[in-house]
Amino acid sequence: MDSLTIGVIGIIALVVLVFLGMRVYLAAALVGTLGLVSMIGWESGLGMAGSIPHSKGTSYSLSVLPMFILIGYLAFHAGITEALFDAGRKWLGWLPGGLAVATVVAATGFAAVSGASTATAAVFARIAIPDMLKSGYSPKLAAGVVAAGGTLAALIPPSAILVLYAIIVEQSVGALLVAGFLPGIVTALVYMAIIVVMVAIKPELGKPIRGFTWKERTKSLPGTFPTVLVIVIIFTAMYEGWATPTEAGALGAGVIFVVALTKGMRTKQLNDALMETAKLTVMIFSIIWGVLVFVRFLGFAGLPDAFARWIVALPVEPIWILIGILIFYVILGMFMDAIGMLMLTLPVVYPAVTALGYDPIWFGIIAVKMAEVCLITPPIGLNCFVVNGVRPDIPLNDVFKGIAPFFIAEVIVIAILVSFPEIVTFLPHLMNMK
């Protein structure tokens, strides 16, 4: 049996195992190990598979992940989320759907110190939804905007999933994190525009909140300063080259830690933040190790190169192939989690996309955008389940209905980024010119 056939069998086996319910990292590691053994023998195959966790786990580039994750958990315990939402409702509540708009703004700010989509959705399900429901907002809109707002953490630095993309395809972590900034802002603006237009057409969805004085608005701003400071530290340090992403993440975590202490964070809260950080870090590292074993197997099978050659030889324009890949991601995202979807497809899809001439940094942002879509599409839209878990009084069916306008917003954003790739590549190119 030739190596390409073994590679195809391996991919089919992996898909079957995942759909049967096996964890992605276990399925990838198992198939990858057996595939290597079948091609290069027991001793060499097991030796190669066994060396990957150590060789990749000691990589300096991976150390950025626990730093970014820790920032998010410390920010939660520091009470930064409440301050962001309070400022947003006082400054933007007068707009049609003002509280929903404020939720998007606050989620954007928290995403810039979190990097975890589900954590963002869970936090604002507790903070923003009660306020919106109390003000007479539609439960569908309230739940939908929180689930969608959580996805912003996938793009805006610090983003854990962008780091994973960089590691799998061996691109610059710093360049990818910087590249996600403008697309993240564009996404937030499109979300806000969708809300304003939708509520302007149907005012009963969310009435404006008025009556705040300029003094009250001004007093709400100091609570947002820690978030702004962390954003400036992380972004500027990476953009100017003053610090590596890991060092920038450590600086951000240090700032948030000090803020949390000044806000009265107790030992138990610190322990909880550290334990949650450790648990999530271990989970992500396990996925990386398992997927990299599978990637090594695919490399030996020659499947990525063969698929890239086949894609390039197709008698169609590259844009149609790209659209086909994006549609494939939408369908796959209905049945897989975001990280698993990207980690399992990138080893094959990435070489094909770059062979078509697309910029690897730009495609990273597009791929992560597709992962965002996967977080809100039924039946496995994880953010929707998180919102329903926090607010069981809002049926899951209503959460999915509430997310529909934001799915349209994601399609609009992706179309913008495909039409104007400079939005993604502008800042990384400037960074490389320094």
N, C-alpha and C positions, 0 to 999 in steps of 0.2 A: 504494500500500500504506500503510495507516494505521500510526501509531507503535506501538500496542499489538501489532499483528501482528509488526512488526519486533523488538519486545522479546521476544516469545515465541520467534521464530526464533533470536534471539541466545542465549537461555538453552539451547535445544536444541543449538545449535552448540557452546556452551561445554561442556556435559555430554559430547557426543560427543568433542570434542578431549581432554578430561581422561581419558575412558575409553580413548582410543587411546594414551595415555601421554604426552601433552604436559604439561609443567610447568604448574601452576595459574596462576602469575603470567604466563607467556607466553600461555596460552590466554585468560585474562581480559583482558589488555591488547590482544591481537589482536582479539578479538570486540568489546570495548568501542570500540576505535578505528574499526573498520569500521562499527560501528553508528552512531557519532557522524557519520562521514562520510556515511553513507547518509541521515541525517536533516537535517544542517545544511551539507553540502558539504565538499569536500576541505580548503579553506583553514581554515575555522572548526573543522572536526572535528579535523584534525591539530594545529592550534594549541591547542585545548582539551586534547587528550590529552597533548600534549607539555609543557604547563605544570604538570600535576598532580604529576609526580615532584619538581619543585623546590618548588612551593608547599606540598606536604605533607611533603616531606623536611626542610624547614627549620622545621617545627612544633615548638615547645618540648615539647609533650606526648610526642613520639616519643623524645626524648632519654632518657627513663626506661628504655627497653629495653636499651641497651648497659650501663647501670649495673647493672641486675638480672642480666643475663647474666654480667657480669664477677664479680659476687659469687659466683655458683655455681662458676665455674672456679677462682677463687682459693681458695674453701672446699675444693674437691677437693684442690688442691695443698698446702693447709695441713694436711691429714690430719684434718680435723674429722670426717669420716664414720666413721673407725675409732673415734674417741673416743665418738661417739654410740652406735654399736653395742655397744661394750664396756660402757658404762654400762647400756644397755638389757638386755643378757644377764645382768648381775650383779644387777640389781634385779627383773627380771621373768622370769628363766629358770625359776623354780619353778612357774610356771603351766603348765597343759596347753598344749602348743605354745608354750612360753615363748620360744624363740628366734625363732619366727615373729612373735610379739607384739612382741618386742624390735625386730625388723626394721621393723615398722610404725611403732613409736615413733621409731626412728632415721631412717627415711625421712621422717617428718613433720618432724623437726627439720631435716634437710637440705633438705627442700622449702622451708622458711622462709628459707633462704639461697641457694636455687638458682633456682627458677622454671622449670626445664626438666625435663619428665617423663622424656624418654629418657635424659638425663644421670643422673637419680636412679636409674633402673632399671639403667643400665650400672654405676654405682658399686657398688650393693648386690649386683649379680650377682657382682662380684669379691670383695666383703667378706663378705656374709652367707651366700651359698649354700654355700661350702666348709665353714663352721662348722656349718651345719645338716646337711649330708650326713655330715660326720664324726661328728655326734651321733646318726646313725641316722634322720634325718627323711626322709619321703617326698620323692623328687625333684620330684614333681608339686606338692606343697605348697610346697616351697622355691622353685621357679621361679615359681609362681603368686603367692605373697605379694610377691616382689620386683617382678614386672611390675605388680601392682596398687598396691604402695606407690609406684611411680614416678608414678602418676596424681595423687597428692596435691599434686604441685608445680603442677598446673594451677589449683588453687584457693587454696592458702595463699599470702599475699603474702610475697615478691614473685612475682607470676605474670605471665609474658609474654603468655599468651593472654588474660588479663583486660584487659591494656593494649590489645591488639589490638581486643577487643570495644568497649572504651570509645572508641577512635579511629574505628572504623567507624560506630558509632551515635551518636557525639558526646555521650557521657555523661562524668561526672566520673571520671577515673582513680583519684583518691584514694578516692572513695566505693565504687567497685567493689572495689578492693584490700582495703579495710576489711571490706566485705561478705563477702568470701571466707573470712575467718578462722574464724568459727564453723561454717559448713558444712564446712570442711576438718577441723576438730576432730571434728565429728559423724561424718564419713566414716571417720576413723581409729578412732574408738571402735566403730563398727559393724564395721569390719574385724576389730578385736581380739576383739569378741564372737563373730563368726562362727568365728574360729580356735579360741577356747577351747571353744565348744560342739562344733565338729566333732571336735576332738582328744579331748574328754571322751567322746564317743561311740565314737571309734575311736582308742584310745591309741597304737596302733602307728604312727600318722601322725607323731607327734613327742613324744618323752618329755621330761618336765620336766628341767631342769638345776639341780641343787642343789649345796650345799657352799660357797657364797661367804659369807665372814664379813662382818659389818657394817663392819669396817675396810676390807676390799677394796671394798665398795660405796661407802663414803664417799670413798675415794681415786679412784674412777672419775668423780666429779662434776666436779672442776675442768676436765676436758677438754671438758665441755659448755658451759662458761661463755661462750666466744666466740659460740656459736650463740645462746644466750639473750640476750647483749648485742646482737647484730645484730637479733634479733626485736624486742626492746624499743625499740631506736633507730628502726627503720623504722616499726613500728606506732604507737608513741607520737607520733613526729614528724608522721605523717600525720593521726592521730586528733585530736591537739590543735591541728593547724593551724600547728605551729611551722615546718614545712618542706613544700615541694612534694614529690610522689612522686620527682621526679628528684633533688632535694636529699637526700631521705631515702636514696635508693639510693646516692648518692655517699658519704654518711656511712657506710653499711653496707659499701660496697666499701673505704673507707679503713680501717675497723676490721679487716676480714678480711685486707687487705694487710699490716697491721702484725702480725697473728697469724701469717700465712704466713711473714713474715720471721723472726719469733722461733722458728719451727719449722724454720728452715733452708732455706727455698725458694731455689733457685738461679736464676741468670739464665735458663737454658734453660727452666725451669719457668714463669717469669714470661712469657717470650716465647711459650711454648705457650699459656698462658692468654689472653694478649692476642690472639694469632692466632685461636684458637678463638672468642673473643668477637667478633672482627671478622667472621669467616666466617658465624657464626650471625646476627649483626646484619644483614649484607648480604642474607642469604637472606630474613629476615623483612621487611626494608624493601622488597625486590623484590616480595614477595607483596602488601604493602600498596599499593604503587604500581599494580601490575597490577589488583588488585581495585577500587581507587578509580576507575580509568578505566572499568571495567565498571559500577561503581555510578553514575557520572555518565551513562553511556549509558542505564541503566535509568531514571534520573530523567527524562531527556528523553523516553523512551518512555512514561512515566506508568504503568509496570507495578506498582511497589510500591503506589501509591495505589489502582489498580484492584483489585489482589489484596486489599488491606485492606478495601475496600468490599464485595467479594464474600464475604469471610470473615465480616464483621460481619452481613451479610444472611442468613447460613445459619440455618435454623430449628432450631438445637440450642444447648444450653447451652455457654458458653465453655469449661468444663472439658473437655468432650469434644473440642472443637477443639484444645485444648492437648495432650491425650493423643494425638490424631492426629498433631500436629506432633512430639511426642517419639518416637512409633513411627517416623515418617518419618526422624528423625535416627538412630535405631538402625540402620535398614536402610541408610541412606546411609553411616553410619560403617563399615559392613562393607567398603566399596569405596573410601573416601577417607581421607586423613589428617585429623587433627583441625583443624588450622589452615585447610586448604583447604575443608573442609566448612562451617565457620562463616563464613569470609569470603565464600563464594559464596552462602550461603543467607540470611544476615542482611539484606542489602538488600531482600529481598522479605518474609521472615518477620517481621522486627522491626516494621515498620509495622502489620502485621496483629495481632500480639500486643498491642501497645500500644493499638490501636484497640479491642481487646476489654476494655481496662481494667486489664491487668496492669502491675505496676510494672516499669519498664525495668531498674532495678538488680537486682531479684529475677530477672527473666528472664535477665539476663546470667549469673547464677550457675547457673541451670537449664541454659542453653545450654552453659556450660563443663562442667557435669556430664555432659552428653551427649557432649561432646568427650572426656571421660575414658573413657566407655564405649567410644567408638570406638578408643581406644588399646589396648584389651584384647580386642576382638571379632575372631574370624576372618572372612575370611582375611587382612585387612590390619592386624591389631592390632600397631601398631608396637612397643610395649613388649615384646610377646612375641617378636618377631623380634630385638630388642636383647638380651634375656636369652639366647635361643638362640645369638646371635652370640658372646656372651661365654662361654657354657657350651654348646658344641656337643655335649657328652656327654649333655645332656638333650634328647631329640628335641623338635622343635617341636610335634608332636602332644601330647606330655605337658605342655608349657607351656600350651597352650590348654585341656587338661583341668584343669590345676591352677588356672586362672583362673576356672572355673565358679562356685565359691562366692562369689567376689568380684564377679562379675556380679550375683548375687542380692543381695549387699550394696549394690551401686549402686542397684538397683531400690528397695530398702528406703529408702535415703537420699533418693532423689528423691521417693518417696512422702511421706516426713517433711517435706521442704522445700515440697512442694506443699500439704500439709495445714496446715503451720505456717509460713507465709511470714515471720513475725516473726523467725525464726531468722536470716534473711538481712538483713532491713531494720532490725533493732534497732540495730546499731552505726552504720550510715550515718545513720539518723535522729538519733541522739544527737550525731553529729559535726556535723550541720547545725544543731543547736540551740545549739551552743557559740558 
